[in-house]
Amino acid sequence: MYENFSFKTKYNNGLRTGIISTPHGIIETPAFIFCATKATIKGLTPNMFDDSQIILSNTYHLFIEPGPDLVAEHGGLHKFMGWNKPMLTDSGGYQIFSLGYGSVSSEIKGAREFKNKTLLKINENGAIFRSYRNGDKKLLTPELSIQIQNKLGADIILTLDECTPFCFSKEKTTKSMHRSHRWELRSLEEFKKLPTDNQALYGIVQGGVYEDLRIISTDFVNQNDFFGVAVGGSLGATKEQMYDIVNFTMSRLRKDRPVHLLGIGNIADIFNGVQNGIDTFDCVHPTRIARHGCALVMREYRDRDDKEHINLNNSKYKNDMSPIDTTCDCYTCKNFTKAYLHHLIKSEEMLYMSAITIHNIHFMNRLMKKIRTSINDGTFGQLYKYWIN
């Protein structure tokens, strides 16, 4: 399997860079994967984020609308949306369980109680849920998830797993993890049956916040025929706990496979992940905050030390004639001032969402390139000190 894929790494002072080769091009790692959830990054055409190496789309949403068969008629997601670089699709499980348990980040990644919403039932066969569009009852099985992703045609696809929230007991987390492992094996068997020469399958590590469960789950993915690995599940109630779990998990995983950290992508989280060998990250954070008027910036430009962005809604920017970042060469920074962007926000002109999204994507791509360069030339410690300390 995976004849059209490869993963090569280079280490310097214990840190690694890598190259993931896919049928749609290479991905230099560490890399950030931007969320084109419904086959689009909101408000942008593909040429507006062309400096990105890879994007991801969401199996759950595309399963509901427009449906994988229509996408397949277009020749797959690449042709459907006009993107010719690597793509990843998730399995759909994360959205089913997160929407069912309450919300994506606060329930799966956090420590709050949940209220059941769209998830109806989980059994050995799969997950039964209601469509958020029309309320139709649907069943997503491991086999169907792989079939859908095969039709969508992304380069990298994921096995179906169950995502447990922080508030689950160890007993429930254990039961869920073992069921996820069985689903992953079924996903792998279905993958082998389909024409998947141009796709690579990632297994997923579960186990919640429990080290003994993480050991079982890392051993499971290490021993099976996955091209790469995604670290998933609840990562704790605090940043410190999340870092401990990620660090412990990474210490157990094989070093010859690319590793993706699911749904995590703040700057501090990226630096911690890179230190522990994470190759790719995804998160809605850069594009989501842009739609609320927030722009990612260097440390010296921040409004507050505990924020990674500035809020252009603030009146202090009404007469600010400087760009978001004088060192940034994105379209927004070369053409628009903070005063103009503030005006667009206050006037409720949609352009501000696109303009700030363009900047935030470019910001993240610049940051990842700096990280790769710093690893190769031995200056990662200095870069870490600037961003984190």
TILUMPA-47187 format. One line per 5 residues: number of its first residue (from 1); their letters; for each residue z, y, x of C-alpha. Coordinates in nm, 4 decimals, always signed. Each point is the difference from the previous one (the first is absolute). Example, Ala and Ser with C-alpha at 12.3 -4.5 7.8 and 13.67 -1.06 7.14 Angstrom:
1) as) +0.7800 -0.4500 +1.2300  -0.0660 +0.3440 +0.1370
//
This chain:
1) myenf) +0.0000 +0.0000 +0.0000  -0.0250 +0.3698 +0.0812  -0.3066 -0.0338 +0.2261  -0.0995 +0.3613 -0.0782  +0.3435 +0.1374 +0.0843
6) sfktk) +0.2018 +0.0368 +0.3171  +0.3183 +0.1674 +0.1200  +0.0518 +0.1085 +0.3603  +0.3094 +0.1695 +0.1380  +0.0989 +0.1931 +0.3095
11) ynngl) +0.3615 +0.0584 +0.1020  +0.1550 +0.2841 +0.1985  +0.3755 +0.0264 +0.0528  +0.0572 -0.2516 -0.2790  -0.2062 +0.1953 -0.2566
16) rtgii) -0.3356 -0.1150 -0.1253  -0.3302 +0.1400 -0.1083  -0.2657 -0.2200 -0.1496  -0.3470 -0.0351 -0.1454  -0.0601 -0.1805 -0.3284
21) stphg) -0.3698 -0.0841 -0.0282  -0.1396 -0.0383 -0.3528  -0.3485 -0.0261 -0.1532  +0.0173 +0.3722 -0.0837  +0.1151 +0.1182 +0.3409
26) iietp) +0.3051 +0.0108 +0.2217  +0.3491 +0.1302 -0.0648  +0.1828 +0.1412 +0.3004  +0.3712 -0.0614 -0.0399  +0.2604 +0.1261 -0.0658
31) afifc) -0.1814 +0.1375 -0.3055  +0.0789 +0.1512 -0.3373  -0.1682 -0.1381 -0.3126  -0.0502 +0.2566 -0.2752  +0.0351 -0.0991 -0.3643
36) atkat) -0.3218 +0.0187 -0.2001  +0.1835 -0.1714 -0.2842  -0.2751 -0.0033 -0.2635  -0.2903 +0.0004 +0.2477  +0.0484 +0.3676 +0.0761
41) ikglt) +0.2314 +0.2317 +0.1875  +0.0742 +0.2453 -0.2786  -0.2127 +0.3131 +0.0153  -0.2032 -0.0980 +0.3062  -0.3425 -0.1442 +0.0737
46) pnmfd) -0.0145 -0.2570 +0.2824  -0.1512 +0.2472 +0.2468  +0.3145 +0.2121 -0.0397  +0.2164 -0.2724 +0.1560  -0.2600 -0.1470 +0.2320
51) dsqii) +0.2287 +0.0424 +0.3039  +0.2102 -0.2811 -0.1513  -0.0469 -0.3506 +0.1367  +0.0982 -0.2021 -0.3055  +0.1073 +0.0499 -0.3613
56) lsnty) +0.1511 -0.2278 -0.2627  -0.0610 -0.0530 -0.3678  +0.2157 -0.1628 -0.2612  -0.0833 -0.3359 -0.1536  +0.2334 +0.0525 -0.2964
61) hlfie) -0.1656 +0.3236 -0.1116  -0.3562 -0.1164 +0.0666  +0.0707 -0.3270 -0.1835  +0.0861 +0.2049 -0.3094  -0.2761 +0.2585 +0.0376
66) pgpdl) -0.2948 -0.0165 +0.0656  +0.0413 -0.3731 +0.0706  -0.1044 -0.2007 +0.3069  -0.3275 -0.1226 -0.1506  -0.1365 +0.3516 -0.0347
71) vaehg) +0.1018 +0.0829 +0.3566  -0.1679 -0.3206 +0.1186  -0.3213 +0.1017 -0.1800  -0.0041 +0.3103 +0.2188  +0.0303 -0.2156 +0.3103
76) glhkf) +0.3740 +0.0426 +0.0456  +0.2392 +0.2902 +0.0472  -0.1803 +0.1416 +0.3028  -0.3200 +0.0646 -0.1918  +0.1820 +0.0787 -0.3240
81) mgwnk) +0.1796 +0.2982 +0.1549  -0.2332 +0.0828 +0.2889  +0.2308 -0.0967 +0.2880  -0.1431 -0.1863 +0.2994  +0.3098 -0.0584 +0.2126
86) pmltd) +0.2720 -0.2691 -0.0235  +0.1978 -0.0426 -0.3207  +0.3107 -0.1885 -0.1065  +0.1019 -0.1115 -0.3483  +0.3498 -0.1058 -0.0938
91) sggyq) +0.0588 -0.2996 -0.2253  +0.1095 +0.1898 -0.3105  +0.3477 -0.1490 +0.0043  +0.1752 +0.3089 +0.1313  -0.1202 +0.2129 -0.2894
96) ifslg) +0.0818 -0.2627 -0.2633  +0.3554 -0.0406 +0.1199  +0.0667 +0.3615 +0.0911  -0.1293 +0.1309 -0.3319  +0.1898 -0.2752 -0.1761
101) ygsvs) +0.3239 +0.0647 +0.1831  -0.0112 +0.3758 -0.0416  -0.1925 +0.1844 +0.2703  -0.1679 -0.0739 +0.3278  +0.2228 +0.1481 +0.2675
106) seikg) +0.3341 +0.0540 -0.1695  +0.0332 -0.3553 -0.1289  -0.1804 -0.2173 +0.2528  +0.0952 +0.1987 +0.3106  +0.3191 +0.1559 -0.1279
111) arefk) +0.3360 -0.0915 -0.1487  -0.0169 +0.1019 -0.3642  +0.0232 -0.2059 -0.3157  -0.3212 -0.0671 -0.1893  -0.1242 -0.0160 -0.3558
116) nktll) -0.2743 -0.2451 -0.0876  -0.3197 +0.1742 -0.1044  -0.3325 -0.1838 +0.0236  +0.0964 -0.3271 +0.1696  +0.0498 -0.2663 -0.2669
121) kinen) +0.0687 -0.3209 +0.1886  -0.0172 -0.1619 +0.3407  -0.0447 -0.3730 +0.0265  -0.1365 -0.2459 +0.2511  -0.3533 +0.0630 -0.1191
126) gaifr) +0.0047 +0.3749 +0.0522  +0.0998 +0.3323 -0.1543  -0.0559 +0.0873 -0.3648  -0.0171 +0.3727 -0.0703  -0.1421 +0.2540 -0.2419
131) syrng) -0.2852 +0.2281 +0.0957  +0.1139 +0.3595 +0.0300  -0.3362 +0.0982 -0.1552  +0.0024 -0.1803 -0.3332  +0.3001 -0.2323 -0.0039
136) dkkll) -0.2074 -0.3173 +0.0330  +0.1915 -0.2948 +0.1382  -0.1301 -0.1196 +0.3386  +0.0834 -0.2767 +0.2440  -0.0439 +0.0453 +0.3730
141) tpels) +0.0133 -0.3226 +0.1998  -0.0357 -0.0419 +0.3771  -0.3442 -0.1496 -0.0538  -0.1159 +0.2817 -0.2264  +0.1273 +0.2648 +0.2410
146) iqiqn) -0.2110 -0.1499 +0.2796  -0.3007 -0.0326 -0.2315  +0.0297 +0.3670 -0.0994  +0.0360 +0.1144 +0.3598  -0.2967 -0.2128 +0.0976
151) klgad) -0.2123 +0.1801 -0.2586  +0.1329 +0.3387 +0.1096  -0.1139 -0.0879 +0.3513  +0.2577 +0.1748 +0.2201  +0.0118 -0.1085 +0.3638
156) iiltl) +0.3736 -0.0761 -0.0058  +0.1664 -0.1560 -0.3036  +0.3570 -0.1101 -0.0777  +0.1648 -0.3034 -0.1531  +0.1824 +0.0330 -0.3314
161) dectp) +0.3757 +0.0296 +0.0373  +0.2968 +0.1019 -0.2127  +0.1643 +0.3278 +0.0953  +0.3715 +0.0008 -0.0659  +0.2030 +0.3217 -0.0369
166) fcfsk) +0.3076 +0.0822 +0.2054  +0.2347 -0.0753 -0.2874  -0.0969 -0.3690 -0.0085  +0.2717 -0.2381 +0.1166  -0.0521 -0.2219 +0.3008
171) ekttk) -0.0382 -0.2982 -0.2315  -0.2819 +0.1704 -0.1924  -0.1600 +0.1270 +0.3204  +0.0022 -0.3523 +0.1455  -0.1596 -0.1483 -0.3091
176) smhrs) -0.2612 +0.2735 -0.0059  -0.0818 -0.0402 +0.3693  -0.0656 -0.3718 -0.0292  -0.2181 +0.0590 -0.3049  -0.1896 +0.2644 +0.1973
181) hrwel) -0.0571 -0.2547 +0.2757  -0.1427 -0.2458 -0.2497  -0.2225 +0.2733 -0.1414  -0.1141 +0.0919 +0.3499  -0.1019 -0.3594 +0.0694
186) rslee) -0.1938 -0.0050 -0.3262  -0.1616 +0.3308 +0.0988  -0.0991 -0.1491 +0.3339  -0.1482 -0.3116 -0.1590  -0.2023 +0.2098 -0.2450
191) fkklp) -0.1158 +0.2231 +0.2848  -0.1358 -0.3052 +0.1827  -0.2056 -0.1011 -0.3056  -0.1830 +0.3316 -0.0353  -0.2777 +0.1636 +0.2053
196) tdnqa) +0.2365 +0.2052 +0.2142  -0.1854 +0.0317 +0.3323  +0.0365 +0.3772 -0.0237  +0.3656 +0.0011 -0.1000  +0.3276 -0.0637 +0.1807
201) lygiv) +0.3199 -0.1058 -0.1757  +0.3480 +0.1331 +0.0789  +0.3181 -0.1886 -0.0852  +0.3089 +0.1923 -0.1086  +0.3565 -0.0186 +0.1297
206) qggvy) +0.2713 +0.0208 -0.2657  +0.3761 -0.0628 +0.0077  +0.1472 +0.3334 -0.0998  +0.2864 +0.1304 +0.2106  +0.1197 -0.3458 +0.1089
211) edlri) -0.0678 -0.1028 +0.3602  +0.0195 -0.3737 -0.0667  -0.2645 +0.0373 -0.2730  -0.2179 +0.2141 +0.2254  +0.0159 -0.2787 +0.2591
216) istdf) -0.1215 -0.2536 -0.2554  -0.2791 +0.2319 -0.1133  -0.1189 +0.0959 +0.3488  -0.0074 -0.3673 +0.0957  -0.2083 -0.0662 -0.3111
221) vnqnd) -0.2700 +0.2579 +0.0777  -0.0001 -0.0881 +0.3697  -0.0833 -0.3619 -0.0811  -0.2844 +0.0609 -0.2463  -0.3646 +0.0989 +0.0438
226) ffgva) +0.0210 +0.3706 -0.0682  -0.2000 +0.2502 +0.2040  +0.2762 +0.2575 -0.0189  +0.3426 +0.0660 -0.1469  +0.1409 +0.2640 -0.2336
231) vggsl) +0.3713 +0.0794 -0.0013  +0.1072 +0.0493 -0.3617  +0.2887 -0.0198 -0.2401  +0.3143 +0.2078 -0.0303  +0.0846 +0.1649 +0.3304
236) gatke) +0.3447 +0.1246 -0.0919  +0.1832 +0.3036 -0.1327  -0.0136 +0.2255 +0.3070  -0.2349 +0.0872 +0.2833  +0.2310 -0.1730 +0.2434
241) qmydi) -0.0013 -0.3226 -0.2009  -0.3781 +0.0140 -0.0349  -0.0412 +0.0416 +0.3754  +0.2358 -0.2887 +0.0675  -0.1937 -0.2301 -0.2345
246) vnftm) -0.3382 +0.1025 +0.1402  +0.1224 -0.0407 +0.3570  +0.1490 -0.3415 -0.0708  -0.3108 -0.1184 -0.1841  -0.2319 +0.1144 +0.2771
251) srlrk) +0.2070 -0.1837 +0.2601  -0.0797 -0.3259 -0.1809  -0.3732 +0.0418 -0.0626  -0.2836 -0.1327 +0.2125  -0.1441 +0.2566 +0.2399
256) drpvh) -0.3636 -0.1060 -0.0329  -0.0498 +0.1263 -0.3560  -0.0255 +0.3518 -0.1421  +0.3064 +0.1056 -0.1982  -0.0045 +0.2434 -0.2915
261) llgig) +0.3073 +0.1740 -0.1442  -0.0476 +0.0258 -0.3760  +0.0594 +0.3333 -0.1707  +0.1792 +0.1748 +0.2876  -0.1494 +0.3028 +0.1742
266) niadi) +0.2294 +0.2960 +0.0611  -0.0219 +0.1330 +0.3545  +0.3400 -0.1285 +0.1131  -0.0752 -0.3398 -0.1565  -0.3302 -0.0208 +0.1857
271) fngvq) +0.1611 +0.0705 +0.3363  +0.2636 -0.2660 -0.0628  -0.2659 -0.2477 -0.1081  -0.2185 +0.0677 +0.3019  +0.2961 -0.0593 +0.2272
276) ngidt) +0.0332 -0.3449 -0.1518  -0.3644 -0.1018 -0.0003  -0.1235 +0.1004 -0.3466  -0.3772 +0.0484 +0.0147  -0.0844 +0.1606 -0.3347
281) fdcvh) +0.1830 +0.1968 -0.2664  -0.0820 +0.1120 -0.3528  +0.1689 +0.2488 -0.2264  -0.0941 +0.2354 -0.2836  +0.2248 +0.2693 +0.1503
286) ptria) -0.2619 +0.2175 +0.1801  -0.2354 +0.0218 -0.2978  +0.2666 +0.0089 -0.2699  +0.1916 +0.2950 +0.1450  -0.3293 +0.1874 +0.0447
291) rhgca) -0.0472 -0.0046 -0.3762  +0.3388 +0.1717 -0.0265  -0.0978 +0.2741 +0.2434  +0.1659 -0.1436 +0.3112  -0.1705 -0.0073 +0.3394
296) lvmre) +0.1024 -0.2174 +0.2948  +0.0682 +0.2090 +0.3106  +0.1198 -0.0099 +0.3583  +0.3739 +0.0351 +0.0502  -0.0132 +0.3698 +0.0911
301) yrdrd) -0.1704 +0.0884 -0.3282  +0.2435 -0.1744 -0.2346  +0.2081 +0.1841 -0.2582  +0.2895 -0.2413 +0.0583  +0.0787 -0.2499 +0.2742
306) dkehi) +0.0505 -0.2799 -0.2525  -0.3515 +0.0416 -0.1447  -0.3334 -0.1021 +0.1512  -0.1917 +0.2597 -0.1979  -0.0085 +0.3569 -0.1254
311) nlnns) -0.0123 +0.0807 -0.3715  -0.2813 +0.2458 -0.0628  +0.1392 +0.0707 -0.3475  +0.2647 +0.2153 +0.1683  -0.0398 +0.3767 -0.0350
316) kyknd) +0.0451 +0.0456 +0.3761  -0.3634 -0.1075 +0.0390  -0.1448 +0.2526 -0.2466  -0.1098 +0.2363 +0.2768  -0.0208 -0.2481 +0.2890
321) mspid) -0.3446 +0.0451 +0.1536  +0.0306 -0.2921 +0.2437  -0.1328 -0.3513 -0.0555  +0.2325 -0.2931 -0.0644  -0.0231 -0.0920 +0.3695
326) ttcdc) -0.1764 +0.2130 +0.2635  -0.0657 -0.3105 +0.2135  -0.1584 -0.1998 -0.2827  -0.3798 -0.0217 -0.0242  -0.0219 -0.1376 -0.3545
331) ytckn) -0.2213 +0.1822 -0.2507  +0.2988 +0.1472 -0.1789  +0.1618 +0.1472 +0.3087  -0.3312 +0.1386 +0.1288  -0.0823 +0.1729 -0.3282
336) ftkay) +0.3116 +0.0687 -0.2102  +0.3232 +0.1918 +0.0526  +0.3391 -0.0938 -0.1356  -0.0225 +0.3082 -0.2224  -0.3224 -0.1272 -0.1552
341) lhhli) +0.1417 -0.3471 -0.0543  +0.3119 +0.1536 -0.1555  -0.2261 +0.2006 -0.2313  -0.1893 -0.3134 -0.1043  +0.3253 -0.1780 -0.0828
346) kseem) +0.1363 +0.2873 -0.2052  -0.3348 +0.0363 -0.1771  -0.0015 -0.3758 -0.0712  -0.3410 -0.0342 +0.1641  -0.0760 -0.3630 +0.0809
351) lymsa) -0.1470 +0.0901 +0.3385  +0.3462 +0.0228 +0.1542  +0.0567 -0.3727 -0.0540  -0.3208 -0.0938 +0.1807  +0.0510 +0.2550 +0.2766
356) itihn) +0.3552 -0.1058 +0.0851  -0.0910 -0.3704 -0.0311  -0.2781 +0.0539 +0.2568  +0.2534 +0.1568 +0.2355  +0.2668 -0.2693 -0.0485
361) ihfmn) -0.2476 -0.2815 +0.0655  -0.1271 +0.1709 +0.3127  +0.3585 +0.0645 +0.1091  +0.0892 -0.3683 -0.0263  -0.3148 -0.1090 +0.1815
366) rlmkk) +0.0728 +0.2473 +0.2824  +0.3569 -0.1286 +0.0219  -0.1088 -0.3646 +0.0217  -0.2555 +0.0869 +0.2693  +0.2728 +0.1800 +0.1975
371) irtsi) +0.2232 -0.3060 -0.0336  -0.2744 -0.2333 +0.1274  -0.0754 +0.2341 +0.2912  +0.3675 +0.0364 +0.0894  +0.0456 -0.3780 +0.0101
376) ndgtf) -0.2987 -0.0409 +0.2300  +0.0985 +0.2788 +0.2391  +0.3729 -0.0751 -0.0010  +0.1184 +0.3174 -0.1752  +0.1142 -0.1516 -0.3300
381) gqlyk) +0.3628 +0.0847 +0.0779  -0.0849 +0.3699 +0.0261  -0.1953 -0.0080 -0.3246  +0.2857 -0.1832 -0.1709  +0.2474 +0.2599 +0.1237
386) ywin) -0.2119 +0.2838 -0.1387  -0.0398 -0.1506 -0.3465  +0.3298 -0.1817 -0.0499  +0.2766 +0.1449 +0.2188
//
